[in-house]
Amino acid sequence: MGKIYWLASYPKSGNTWMRILLANYLRKADHPAEINSLDQVPIASARAMFDSALGIETSDLTQDEIDRYRPLVYEHLSHQAKEPLFLKVHDAFTYTPYGYPLLSKTATAGVLYLVRNPLDVAVSFAHHTAQSVEVMVARMGNANFCLAKNPEGLHEQLQQRLLTWSGHVRSWLDEPDLRVNVVRYEDLQADTVGQLAEVVRFCGLEEDPDRMAQAVEFSRFDRVQQQENERGFREKAPLAGAFFRRGRVGSWRDALSPALVDQLIADHRPVMTRLGYLTASGDLAY
């Protein structure tokens, strides 16, 4: 079994918050982790990390060549790791043109899959990318949607294929031979300590209730917002407002028209029902 635990999610589903929680738990420090230096939980698609591990500049490679090497890089990182290695990832679980999982199963110890009501995702993702909610609802239903796909420039992250929101969820939850622990954003917000404790147990980490409580205190939304206000957040999109904007469950009610709500439900009804965002009778649960 590998050493990598993937913090996997569709964007704006609580992944960064979980990174901060884990960083504060793993550091064993008496002060909060710096949000611009989350070295305990790096980003799997970071171009600099990939170039360093591979020893080749990805700017010299085609997209197919990058995809060919990505699973090998993760296997190398897993082999080199002395302890569990946590990597944030927004890619859907897909296969390379050569038939191998892009995110190597050989390198994988487990998956923490962060998921959030897609109605709230649409609003948060729209703010994050400085796009309209109409554009974002359409992208969430587009199976070819990718992050960091820029043919006219070099992004600091590698291209990440998302599939649709539903396709992303299914790609991780229905892939055989993966240990997956699902963390709903709504549950994480309602019982942060309890959800962090489940994550710690799932990953086989030392269970320390005092450290968990401290990690949750250090990761409070207002504390993280204060850090961003004072020092910025380098993962924020250039044209977007605050990355840590509201973080509220049900914020879609103030931002989505009935037509957009209906469109999201039509596009994602089966998975929304599966995850408890729609009741069996079709009513919204949040």
N, C-alpha and C positions, 0 to 999 in steps of 0.2 A: 504493500500500500504506500502511496505517496505521502508527501508532507503538506501539500497545499490544501487550505480551506478557502474556497471561493466565496467571497461576499458578492453574490450575484443578484442583479435586479434590473428591471427596466428603469431608466432614469427617473429621478425625483420620487423614489419610493422608500426613502429612509436609509439608503446605503451609506451615505456620508455620516449620518448620525451614528449608525452602528460602528463605522470605522472609529469615530471619536470615542464611543463607549469602550470599545476593545482596546484602543490605544491607551486610554486612561486606566484600564484594568491591568494591562500588561506592563505598564511602566513602573508601577509600584512607587510613584513619586508623590511628594507632598504639595504639588501644584498642578493645575490643569495642563493637559497636552496642548501644544501650539497647533492650531488648525492648519497652518501652512507648513507644518513639519510632521505629518502623520507617518513617520518612517516605519512604525510597527505594522502598518497596513497600507502598503503601496498599491499603485494602480497597475493592473495587469497589462493595460494597453499603452503604458507610458513608453514613448519612443526611445528615450534616453536609456531606460533600464533594459529594453530589448536590444538596443545597439551594443550596450556594454556586455551583456551576456553572450551575444552572438559573435561579437568581434567584427561586425560588418555594418556599414552605414545603411540603414533601410532606405535612405534617399536614393540609393543605387539599385534598389530592387523593385520588381514589379509587384502588384498586389498579390498575384498568385504565388510568387516566391515568398513574400512575407507570410502569407497564410501557410505555406509549406513548412516554414521554419518555426512558426509560433509554438506548436506542440513540443518541438524539440527544445526550445528555450525553457518552457515550463518544466520539462523533465529534468533539464540541467539545474534549474533553480531548486527543484524539489530534492534532487540528489545532494546538492550542496548544503541544504538547510539542516541545521542541528536540532531545531525545534519546529513546532508547527508554524507554517508560513501562511499568513493571511493576505489574500490579494483581492482587491476590489475589481469587479468586472461587470460591464454592461452588455457585453456580447450575449446574444442568444446562444444556446448550446447547438452548434452546427458542426458540419464536417467539411474538411478541406477538399479541394478538387481531387486530391490523391486518396480520398477515402478514410482519412484519419480524423478523429475528433479534434477540432481546433484547440480545445482546452483539454489537454491530454488526461485520459482517465488513469493512466499509469502514474501521473504526477499527483493525482487527487486523493485526499484523505476524506473530504466531505464538502458539502455545500450548505451555506447559510443563504437561503433564498428569501430576500426581502420583497414584500409585495404590498401594494397600496391600492385603495379604491381607484379605478381608472378615471373616474370623474374628477377626483382631486389631483391625480397625476396630470391630466390634461391642463388644468389651470396652472399648476406649479411649473410644468415643463414649458408652457407658453411664456410665463414670466422669465424663466431661466434663459430662454433662447431669444427673448424679445420678439416673439411671433404672436400672432393672434390665436385665440383659442380655436377658431375655425380651422386654421392651418394645422394646429396640433392634433385636433380630433381626426383630421384626414390622415396625418402621418401615423397616428396610432393604429389606423386600419390599413396601412400600406406595408405589405410583406417585404418590400425591397428597401425600406427605410434604413439608412446607415448613419451613424455618428462619425464625425471627422473624415467625411468623404469630400475632399477638396482637390479636384484635378488641377487647380490653378495655383496651389501653394502647398507648403509642407506644414501639417498640423503637428503639435507636440505630442499628440496621441495617434496611435495606429487606428485605421478604419475599424469600426465595430458594427457588425450587422445585427439589427434588433429584431427583425421580423415584425409582425403586428404585436400589439400588447398581448393579445391572447396567445399568439404563436410563441412569444417569448416565454410566457408562463409554462406552456405545455412543453417547450423544448427542454426545460430543466426538470420539471416535475414528472414527466413521463419518460425520460431517458432511462433505460435500464442500467443497472450496475452503478448507480450513484447513490451515496448516502446523502439524503437531503433533509434539512430541518427548515421548515417554512416559518418565517417570522412576519406576521402581518403588522404593518405600520400602526394600525389602530390599537392592536394589543400591546405593542411596544410603548405607545404613548400612555395607555391606561395602566400598565403595570411594568414599568421599565426595569425595576429590580428583578421581578420574577422572570421576565423574558431574557434578561442578561444572564440570570442563573441557568436557564435552560441552554443558552448558547455555550456557556462555560462547560456545562456537563457534556453536551454533545461533542465538544472539541477535546474533551479529556484534559482540560486545564485544572489546575489546583483551585478548589472551591474555597474562597475566603469571603464570607459575608461582609466583613468590614470594608474590604477593598471594593466589593461590588457597590456598596452604598456610597463609598467615596467616588467611584467612577461615575455613578449616576449623578451625584452632586456636581462633579467637575464638568459633566456633559450637558447640564441644563441648557435649554434653548436660549434663555436670556444671557447666559454666560457666553455661549457660542456667538450669539448676535453681537455682544459687546466686543469680542475679539475681532469680528469682521468689521464692525464700525471703526475700531481703532487702527487696525492694521490691514484691512482688506482681506480678500480670500482669493488666492491665485487660481482656483478652479472655477471661478465665476466667469461666465461668458462676457466678452467685452462690452456688449451693448445692453446687457441685462441690468436690472436693479439688484437689490440685495439677494445673495444666494440663500441665506437663512432668513426668509421673508416672514412667514407666519407659522407654518408647520401645524396648522389646525385641521382637525378632522371635520369634514363637511364644508370646507371653504368653497366647494363648487356651487353651493346653493346661491351664493352672491355673484357668481361669475358666468354661469352657463345658462343659455336660453333653453327653454323646453325642447326645442328642435335638436339642439346639440346633445342634450341628455338622452333623448330618444335615439339619436344616431349612435352614441357610444353603447347604449344597451343593445341595440340591434346588432352591432358589430361584435360584441363581447359577452352576450347573455350567458352562454354555457359556462364560461370560465368565471364570470362574476358570480353565478349561482354556486359553482363548485367551491369558491373561496368564501362564500358567505356574504357577499356584497349585495346579492339579490336573494330574497326568500324563495321558497319553493313556489309560492303563488305569484312571484314576479315583482314583489314590492321591494323598494330600496331599503336596505338595512342600516345605512348610514347617511 
